[in-house]
Amino acid sequence: MGSIDLSNHRFNFGGVNESEVMLEVYDLNTSDIIYSQRVIAFVARGNDNDDIHFAKSNDALILGAYKRMINELMKKSITIK
C-alpha cells in the first residue's frame, strides 16, 4: 500500500503523513489503566528536485504502528498457563 506524488518539483513544498495508534488496558475490577502505549508513525517528503515521490499510505502507517505496538506488548507480557 502506498501513494505516488506526481506533482512537479516546482510545486513541492515538502509534506508529512502521520498516523497514531494508542492502546490502553484497563483493570475491569478497579477501572484503572494498567498499561498504556502510544505509537506514532510518519513519513516525510523532503524538498528536492524529484518530480515523483513514493510514500506509505495512512493505512500502511497505521498497520505498521499497530504491528510495532503488538510486538512490544508481546515482549513485555507474561503467559499464564
NUTORVO-780894 format. One record per residue: x negated, y negated, z negated of N, C-alpha, C, CB in turn; residue in one letter; residue number from 1. Coordinates in nm, 2 decimals, padded with zeros to 4 digits. Glycine has a CB too. Layout:
N
<<X,Y,Z>,<X,Y,Z>,<X,Y,Z>,<X,Y,Z>,"A",NUM>
...
***
This chain:
81
<<-00.08,00.12,00.00>,<00.00,00.00,00.00>,<-00.09,-00.12,00.00>,<00.10,00.00,-00.12>,"M",1>
<<-00.05,-00.22,00.08>,<-00.13,-00.34,00.08>,<-00.07,-00.44,00.17>,<-00.27,-00.31,00.13>,"G",2>
<<-00.14,-00.55,00.19>,<-00.09,-00.66,00.27>,<-00.20,-00.72,00.35>,<-00.02,-00.77,00.19>,"S",3>
<<-00.17,-00.78,00.46>,<-00.26,-00.83,00.55>,<-00.23,-00.98,00.58>,<-00.27,-00.76,00.69>,"I",4>
<<-00.32,-01.07,00.56>,<-00.30,-01.21,00.58>,<-00.37,-01.25,00.71>,<-00.36,-01.30,00.47>,"D",5>
<<-00.29,-01.29,00.81>,<-00.35,-01.32,00.94>,<-00.36,-01.47,00.97>,<-00.26,-01.26,01.05>,"L",6>
<<-00.34,-01.55,00.86>,<-00.35,-01.70,00.88>,<-00.49,-01.74,00.92>,<-00.30,-01.77,00.76>,"S",7>
<<-00.49,-01.84,01.00>,<-00.62,-01.90,01.05>,<-00.70,-01.95,00.93>,<-00.60,-02.01,01.15>,"N",8>
<<-00.83,-01.93,00.93>,<-00.92,-01.97,00.82>,<-00.91,-02.12,00.78>,<-01.06,-01.93,00.84>,"H",9>
<<-00.86,-02.20,00.88>,<-00.85,-02.34,00.85>,<-00.73,-02.37,00.75>,<-00.82,-02.42,00.98>,"R",10>
<<-00.64,-02.27,00.75>,<-00.53,-02.28,00.66>,<-00.54,-02.20,00.53>,<-00.40,-02.25,00.73>,"F",11>
<<-00.66,-02.14,00.51>,<-00.68,-02.05,00.40>,<-00.73,-02.14,00.28>,<-00.79,-01.95,00.43>,"N",12>
<<-00.65,-02.15,00.18>,<-00.68,-02.22,00.06>,<-00.71,-02.13,-00.06>,<-00.57,-02.32,00.02>,"F",13>
<<-00.73,-02.00,-00.03>,<-00.75,-01.90,-00.14>,<-00.62,-01.86,-00.19>,<-00.84,-01.96,-00.25>,"G",14>
<<-00.62,-01.77,-00.28>,<-00.49,-01.73,-00.34>,<-00.51,-01.61,-00.44>,<-00.39,-01.68,-00.23>,"G",15>
<<-00.42,-01.59,-00.52>,<-00.43,-01.49,-00.62>,<-00.30,-01.41,-00.63>,<-00.47,-01.54,-00.76>,"V",16>
<<-00.30,-01.28,-00.63>,<-00.19,-01.20,-00.65>,<-00.21,-01.13,-00.78>,<-00.17,-01.09,-00.53>,"N",17>
<<-00.12,-01.15,-00.88>,<-00.14,-01.10,-01.02>,<-00.01,-01.02,-01.06>,<-00.17,-01.21,-01.11>,"E",18>
<<-00.04,-00.91,-01.14>,<00.07,-00.83,-01.19>,<00.03,-00.80,-01.34>,<00.11,-00.71,-01.11>,"S",19>
<<00.13,-00.78,-01.42>,<00.11,-00.75,-01.56>,<00.20,-00.63,-01.60>,<00.13,-00.87,-01.65>,"E",20>
<<00.14,-00.54,-01.68>,<00.22,-00.43,-01.74>,<00.20,-00.43,-01.89>,<00.17,-00.29,-01.68>,"V",21>
<<00.31,-00.42,-01.96>,<00.30,-00.42,-02.11>,<00.37,-00.30,-02.17>,<00.35,-00.55,-02.17>,"M",22>
<<00.31,-00.23,-02.27>,<00.36,-00.12,-02.33>,<00.37,-00.14,-02.48>,<00.29,00.01,-02.30>,"L",23>
<<00.48,-00.12,-02.54>,<00.49,-00.13,-02.69>,<00.56,00.00,-02.74>,<00.57,-00.26,-02.73>,"E",24>
<<00.50,00.06,-02.84>,<00.55,00.18,-02.90>,<00.60,00.14,-03.04>,<00.45,00.29,-02.91>,"V",25>
<<00.73,00.17,-03.07>,<00.79,00.14,-03.20>,<00.81,00.26,-03.28>,<00.93,00.07,-03.17>,"Y",26>
<<00.79,00.24,-03.41>,<00.83,00.34,-03.51>,<00.98,00.33,-03.53>,<00.76,00.32,-03.65>,"D",27>
<<01.06,00.43,-03.49>,<01.20,00.43,-03.49>,<01.26,00.42,-03.64>,<01.26,00.55,-03.43>,"L",28>
<<01.19,00.46,-03.74>,<01.23,00.45,-03.87>,<01.22,00.31,-03.93>,<01.16,00.55,-03.96>,"N",29>
<<01.11,00.24,-03.90>,<01.09,00.11,-03.96>,<01.11,-00.01,-03.85>,<00.95,00.10,-04.02>,"T",30>
<<01.12,00.03,-03.73>,<01.13,-00.07,-03.62>,<01.01,-00.16,-03.61>,<01.25,-00.16,-03.64>,"S",31>
<<00.89,-00.11,-03.66>,<00.77,-00.18,-03.64>,<00.70,-00.13,-03.52>,<00.68,-00.16,-03.77>,"D",32>
<<00.62,-00.23,-03.46>,<00.54,-00.19,-03.34>,<00.41,-00.12,-03.40>,<00.50,-00.32,-03.26>,"I",33>
<<00.39,00.00,-03.35>,<00.27,00.08,-03.39>,<00.16,00.08,-03.29>,<00.32,00.22,-03.43>,"I",34>
<<00.20,00.05,-03.17>,<00.10,00.04,-03.06>,<00.14,-00.06,-02.96>,<00.07,00.18,-03.00>,"Y",35>
<<00.05,-00.14,-02.91>,<00.08,-00.24,-02.81>,<-00.04,-00.25,-02.72>,<00.12,-00.37,-02.87>,"S",36>
<<-00.01,-00.26,-02.59>,<-00.12,-00.28,-02.49>,<-00.07,-00.35,-02.37>,<-00.18,-00.14,-02.45>,"Q",37>
<<-00.15,-00.44,-02.32>,<-00.12,-00.52,-02.20>,<-00.23,-00.51,-02.10>,<-00.09,-00.67,-02.24>,"R",38>
<<-00.20,-00.49,-01.98>,<-00.30,-00.48,-01.87>,<-00.26,-00.57,-01.76>,<-00.31,-00.33,-01.82>,"V",39>
<<-00.35,-00.65,-01.72>,<-00.33,-00.75,-01.61>,<-00.42,-00.70,-01.49>,<-00.36,-00.89,-01.65>,"I",40>
<<-00.36,-00.69,-01.37>,<-00.43,-00.66,-01.25>,<-00.41,-00.77,-01.15>,<-00.38,-00.52,-01.19>,"A",41>
<<-00.52,-00.81,-01.09>,<-00.51,-00.92,-00.99>,<-00.61,-00.90,-00.88>,<-00.53,-01.05,-01.06>,"F",42>
<<-00.58,-00.96,-00.77>,<-00.67,-00.96,-00.66>,<-00.67,-01.11,-00.61>,<-00.63,-00.86,-00.54>,"V",43>
<<-00.79,-01.16,-00.58>,<-00.81,-01.30,-00.54>,<-00.87,-01.30,-00.40>,<-00.90,-01.38,-00.64>,"A",44>
<<-00.82,-01.40,-00.32>,<-00.87,-01.42,-00.19>,<-00.96,-01.54,-00.19>,<-00.76,-01.43,-00.08>,"R",45>
<<-01.08,-01.53,-00.15>,<-01.17,-01.64,-00.16>,<-01.15,-01.74,-00.04>,<-01.31,-01.60,-00.16>,"G",46>
<<-01.21,-01.85,-00.05>,<-01.21,-01.95,00.06>,<-01.33,-01.91,00.15>,<-01.22,-02.10,00.01>,"N",47>
<<-01.30,-01.86,00.27>,<-01.41,-01.82,00.36>,<-01.36,-01.85,00.50>,<-01.45,-01.68,00.34>,"D",48>
<<-01.44,-01.81,00.60>,<-01.41,-01.84,00.74>,<-01.35,-01.72,00.81>,<-01.53,-01.88,00.81>,"N",49>
<<-01.31,-01.61,00.73>,<-01.25,-01.50,00.79>,<-01.10,-01.53,00.82>,<-01.26,-01.37,00.70>,"D",50>
<<-01.05,-01.48,00.93>,<-00.91,-01.50,00.97>,<-00.82,-01.39,00.92>,<-00.90,-01.52,01.12>,"D",51>
<<-00.88,-01.28,00.89>,<-00.80,-01.16,00.84>,<-00.84,-01.12,00.70>,<-00.81,-01.04,00.94>,"I",52>
<<-00.75,-01.11,00.61>,<-00.78,-01.06,00.47>,<-00.69,-00.95,00.44>,<-00.75,-01.18,00.37>,"H",53>
<<-00.74,-00.85,00.38>,<-00.67,-00.73,00.33>,<-00.66,-00.74,00.18>,<-00.73,-00.60,00.37>,"F",54>
<<-00.55,-00.71,00.12>,<-00.53,-00.72,-00.02>,<-00.42,-00.62,-00.07>,<-00.49,-00.86,-00.07>,"A",55>
<<-00.43,-00.58,-00.20>,<-00.33,-00.49,-00.25>,<-00.20,-00.56,-00.27>,<-00.38,-00.43,-00.38>,"K",56>
<<-00.09,-00.49,-00.25>,<00.04,-00.55,-00.28>,<00.07,-00.55,-00.43>,<00.15,-00.47,-00.20>,"S",57>
<<00.18,-00.62,-00.47>,<00.22,-00.62,-00.61>,<00.25,-00.48,-00.66>,<00.34,-00.70,-00.62>,"N",58>
<<00.31,-00.39,-00.57>,<00.34,-00.26,-00.61>,<00.21,-00.18,-00.64>,<00.42,-00.19,-00.50>,"D",59>
<<00.11,-00.19,-00.56>,<-00.01,-00.12,-00.58>,<-00.08,-00.18,-00.71>,<-00.11,-00.14,-00.46>,"A",60>
<<-00.08,-00.31,-00.73>,<-00.14,-00.36,-00.85>,<-00.07,-00.31,-00.98>,<-00.13,-00.52,-00.85>,"L",61>
<<00.06,-00.31,-00.98>,<00.14,-00.26,-01.09>,<00.11,-00.11,-01.12>,<00.29,-00.28,-01.07>,"I",62>
<<00.11,-00.03,-01.01>,<00.08,00.11,-01.03>,<-00.06,00.13,-01.08>,<00.09,00.18,-00.89>,"L",63>
<<-00.16,00.06,-01.03>,<-00.30,00.07,-01.08>,<-00.31,00.03,-01.23>,<-00.39,-00.02,-01.00>,"G",64>
<<-00.24,-00.08,-01.27>,<-00.24,-00.12,-01.41>,<-00.18,-00.02,-01.50>,<-00.17,-00.26,-01.42>,"A",65>
<<-00.07,00.04,-01.45>,<00.00,00.14,-01.53>,<-00.08,00.26,-01.55>,<00.13,00.18,-01.45>,"Y",66>
<<-00.15,00.31,-01.44>,<-00.24,00.42,-01.45>,<-00.35,00.40,-01.55>,<-00.30,00.46,-01.31>,"K",67>
<<-00.41,00.28,-01.54>,<-00.52,00.24,-01.63>,<-00.47,00.24,-01.78>,<-00.58,00.10,-01.60>,"R",68>
<<-00.35,00.19,-01.80>,<-00.29,00.19,-01.94>,<-00.27,00.33,-01.99>,<-00.16,00.11,-01.94>,"M",69>
<<-00.21,00.42,-01.90>,<-00.18,00.55,-01.95>,<-00.31,00.63,-01.97>,<-00.10,00.62,-01.84>,"I",70>
<<-00.41,00.61,-01.89>,<-00.54,00.68,-01.92>,<-00.60,00.64,-02.05>,<-00.64,00.65,-01.80>,"N",71>
<<-00.59,00.51,-02.08>,<-00.64,00.46,-02.21>,<-00.56,00.52,-02.33>,<-00.64,00.31,-02.22>,"E",72>
<<-00.43,00.52,-02.31>,<-00.34,00.58,-02.41>,<-00.37,00.72,-02.44>,<-00.19,00.56,-02.37>,"L",73>
<<-00.39,00.80,-02.33>,<-00.42,00.94,-02.34>,<-00.56,00.96,-02.41>,<-00.42,01.01,-02.21>,"M",74>
<<-00.65,00.88,-02.39>,<-00.78,00.89,-02.46>,<-00.77,00.87,-02.61>,<-00.88,00.79,-02.40>,"K",75>
<<-00.68,00.78,-02.65>,<-00.66,00.74,-02.79>,<-00.56,00.82,-02.86>,<-00.63,00.59,-02.80>,"K",76>
<<-00.48,00.90,-02.79>,<-00.37,00.98,-02.85>,<-00.42,01.11,-02.92>,<-00.27,01.01,-02.74>,"S",77>
<<-00.35,01.15,-03.01>,<-00.37,01.28,-03.07>,<-00.26,01.38,-03.02>,<-00.37,01.28,-03.22>,"I",78>
<<-00.29,01.50,-03.01>,<-00.20,01.60,-02.97>,<-00.15,01.68,-03.09>,<-00.26,01.70,-02.86>,"T",79>
<<-00.02,01.68,-03.10>,<00.05,01.76,-03.21>,<00.10,01.89,-03.16>,<00.16,01.67,-03.28>,"I",80>
<<00.05,02.00,-03.22>,<00.10,02.13,-03.17>,<00.20,02.19,-03.26>,<-00.02,02.23,-03.17>,"K",81>
***
